[in-house]
């Protein structure tokens, strides 16, 4: 009997946390930060691949016209 009350109380606390305005804001902020980090790493990956591409082009140009 005591275990059922404890489980019910724990369940109510979790539901109150996620339905509460402040709990919802915490979840939203965590999702926004995660999404922002995801987009940031995508942008960094694209920029680094562009830099590798331009470095490869300059190396090919120097091999063709550099006389090596």
C-alpha positions as CSV (number, residue, x, y, z in Angstrom):
1,X,0.0,0.0,0.0
2,X,2.8,2.4,0.9
3,X,4.6,1.6,-2.4
4,X,1.6,2.4,-4.4
5,X,1.3,5.8,-2.7
6,X,5.0,6.5,-3.3
7,X,4.7,5.6,-7.0
8,X,1.6,7.7,-7.4
9,X,3.2,10.7,-5.7
10,X,6.4,10.3,-7.9
11,X,4.2,10.1,-11.0
12,X,2.3,13.2,-10.0
13,X,5.5,15.1,-9.4
14,X,6.9,14.2,-12.8
15,X,3.6,15.2,-14.5
16,X,3.5,18.5,-12.6
17,X,7.1,19.2,-13.6
18,X,6.4,18.7,-17.3
19,X,3.0,20.4,-17.3
20,X,4.3,23.3,-15.2
21,X,5.1,26.5,-17.2
22,X,8.7,26.5,-15.8
23,X,9.3,22.8,-16.5
24,X,8.0,23.3,-20.1
25,X,10.3,26.2,-20.5
26,X,13.3,24.1,-19.4
27,X,12.4,21.4,-21.9
28,X,12.0,23.9,-24.7
29,X,15.3,25.6,-23.9
30,X,17.1,22.2,-23.8
31,X,15.6,21.3,-27.2
32,X,16.5,24.7,-28.7
33,X,20.1,24.4,-27.4
34,X,20.4,20.9,-28.8
35,X,19.0,22.1,-32.2
36,X,21.4,25.1,-32.2
37,X,24.4,22.8,-31.5
38,X,23.3,20.4,-34.3
39,X,23.0,23.3,-36.8
40,X,26.4,24.7,-35.6
41,X,28.2,21.4,-36.2
42,X,26.6,21.1,-39.7
43,X,27.8,24.6,-40.6
44,X,31.3,23.9,-39.3
45,X,31.4,20.7,-41.3
46,X,30.4,22.4,-44.5
47,X,32.9,25.2,-44.0
48,X,35.8,22.8,-43.2
49,X,34.9,20.7,-46.3
50,X,34.9,23.9,-48.4
51,X,38.3,24.8,-47.1
52,X,39.6,21.3,-47.9
53,X,38.2,21.6,-51.4
54,X,39.9,25.0,-52.0
55,X,43.2,23.6,-50.6
56,X,43.0,20.7,-53.0
57,X,42.3,22.9,-55.9
58,X,45.3,25.1,-55.1
59,X,47.5,22.0,-54.8
60,X,46.3,20.7,-58.2
61,X,47.0,24.1,-59.7
62,X,50.5,24.3,-58.4
63,X,51.2,20.7,-59.6
64,X,49.9,21.6,-63.1
65,X,51.6,25.0,-63.5
66,X,54.3,24.9,-60.8
67,X,56.7,22.8,-62.7
68,X,57.0,20.0,-60.2
